[in-house]
Amino acid sequence: MRQIVLSILLLGSTLNCIAQDPDLYRTWYLYELQSTDLNDIFIVNWINPPIQPTLTIEPNLEFSGTAACNDFSGTYEFVNDLLERTSFDPETEDCGVTIHTEFEVDYFDFLNRFYFEIIPEGDGLRLECGTILLGYAIFRDRKLSIDDIPPSSSIKLFPNPVSDKLMISSEGVFIESIQVYSINGDLLLTEKTNTESLNVSNLSEGIYFVEINTEIGRFTKKFIKE
């Protein structure tokens, strides 16, 4: 994700053109968030109880959306190639779930000001955002649906539990990269060259998640390190 942020920062001279892109003005669904490089990573479809954070931006730069349990609204303006918040009115109800509350704090903070890039993705669009504090967010213009999840037989992890080498079978689906996260959402391993196996021998015993980035989307699997 650092590569995404750096590439966005290099777009400073061209973002004024991007800023006028009418594709920006729609409802975006948040998939992933890290408000700064020192904060936790939130993978939205790992959060339980489930949430569906959104961000809707209008042509007049008014915005609104939903975080975990609270809605929000406000206005943006373009300042030095940044989309910067000029007003913000969030609801302040106690979510009653620790991870929801922690997520909302980071999400509201991230929405203060950011660079962005809109990238075609299949039949839709992806909105990649970055901040000067090396935070990032990934939005898409569609909700996560059953079509985003391959049949359970198409991607397999074995052996599971595993002690050293985790094998990955994708049955014809091209895997672009793999990341391993702790149960708390910390990124522990990344593999981009050999996507058929992963050396997990240095991991402690416990439960981990694998994020598998493929040509048709991003999927997650769980494995146990013994």
N, C-alpha and C positions, 0 to 999 in steps of 0.2 A: 504494500500500500504506500510505502514511502516513495516509490517510483511514480505513483499516480500523483502524489502531492507535488513532487519536484517538477513533473511535467506541467502541472497546472501553473506553478509559480513562474515558469518560463514563458507563459502565454501573455504576460503583462501587456505587451505591445499590441496584441490583437484582441484582447477581451472586450474592447469597446464594440467591435463588430459582433462578437458572440452575444454580448449583452442584449443586442437588439433582436436576437433570434426569437421568433414567435413560439418556437418549441418550448421555451422556458415557461410560458404562461399556461399552466395546467396543474392538475393534482399529481404529486409525486409520492410514492410509497417508499419509506425508509427501509433499507435492508441491512445496513451496517453503519456503525458510528464509533469514532474515537475522538473525543472533543479536543484533546491535546496528546502529544506523544507520551505524556506521563500518566494519562488517565486510562481506565479500563476500556477494552474493546467490547462493544455490545453487538452481538449477532442477533438480529431481531427475532428470527425464527427459533432461537434457542431460549428466549425468555419465557418463563413460565410463572404465573398464568400468561397465556398469549396476549400480545398487544398488536396493534396495527397503526404505527405512527405515520402521519401524513404531513405534507406541506403543499398548500395550494398558493400559487403566485398568479396574480392578476396583471393584465397589461399596464394598469396604473401603478403597479408595484405595491399594492395592498396584498397582504398575505394572511393566511389562516391555516389551521390544522389541528391535529390531535397528537398528543404525546402518549403517555401511558393511560392516565385516567383524567387528564385535564386538557381542555381545548385552549387555543390561543389565537390571537390575531395581532396585526400590526402593519407597519409600512416599511418599505425599503427605499433606498436610493443608491445610485452608483457613485462611489467615491474612490478616485484613484484606482479604477479597475476592480474594486471590491463591491460586492452587494452588501451594503451596510444598513443595519436596522436603525430607523429613526424614531419609531414608537413601538411599544410592545405591551400587550394586555393579556397576560395568561390567567387562567383560573388557578386557584391555589388550594384546591381540595386535597386532603391527605389521602394518598392512594391506598395506604394500609398494607402495602407489600414493599419490602425493603428494596428489592431490585428495581421495581417500578419507580420508586422515589429517586433512587440513584440515577436511573436512566434519564428521568425528566430533568434533573439538575444539569446533566451533561448536554442533553439535547437543546434545552433552552439557551445554554451558554454558547453552544456551537452556532446556533442560528443568528448570533449577533452580527457576524461579518465573515464573509468567505468568498474565495474565488470559485469559479465553476467551469465545467466543460460538459457539453451534451454530446453523447456518442450513440450512433445507431447500434441497436442490438436486436438481431432477428427482426421480428415484426414490430418492435417497440423502440424505446429510447432509454438510455441510462444517463443519469445526472451524477457526475463525479465532482465533489466539492473538496476544497482544501483551505487551510488557514495558515497564517504566518507562524503559528505555534505547532505546525506539523500535525494538526488534527485532520481528519478526513471523514467524509460521509458518502455513502453510495445510495442513491435513490433510483427507482425505476418507475415508469409510467403505468405499471400494472401491479396488481396484488399477487402475492405468491399463491399459486393454485395447484391443483392436482397435476396439471400439465407440466409443471416445473419439476416434478419428482419422477424419476425414471422408475419403471417396474423394479420391485425388490430384487429380481433375478438379474438385472442388467449390470449392477455394480456390487461386487462382493469383496469382503475383507476376510482373509484367512491366514493363519489360524487365528481364532478368537475365542478365548484369551490367547495372547501372544507373549513370547519372552524376548525375542530378538528381531526377527525380520517379519514385517507385516506385508503380506502379498495382496495386491489389488487387481481384480479382474473387472474389466468394463464391458466386455462382450460387444465390441464394435464401436463404442463411444470413445472418441479421442479425448484423453485426459491431458490438460495443459499444465496444471500445477496442483500440488497438494500441500495443505497446511495442517499441522496438528495443534490443537488447542487443549489446554487444561479444562477441567470442569468449571473453572472460574472465568474462562474466556481469555487466558493468557496464551499468546502465540509462542509455541515451543520449537517447532520444526517447520521448515519449508523445503520442498523438493520440486525442482523444475526440469531436471535432466533425465532422471530415471523414474518414471511414474508407474512402474509395474511393481515396485516394492519400496519399502521404507524401513530404514534401520531405527528401531525404537529401543535398542538395548540399553541406552543411557537414561531412559525414562524411569521414574520411580513407579512402584506398583500403584495401580489405581485405574480410574475410568477417564478416558480421553475422547475427544471428538476429532474426526478428520473432515476437513472441508475440501471437497474434490471439485476443482474447477474444470469444466469440460466444454466442448464445442457447443453444447446445447443448454448450458446453464451451470449453476453452482449447487451442489448437493452436500449433505452432511451425513456422516455415519459415526457410530459409536463403537469403540473397542476397549477391551480390558487388558492392561499390561500386568503380567504376573511375574 
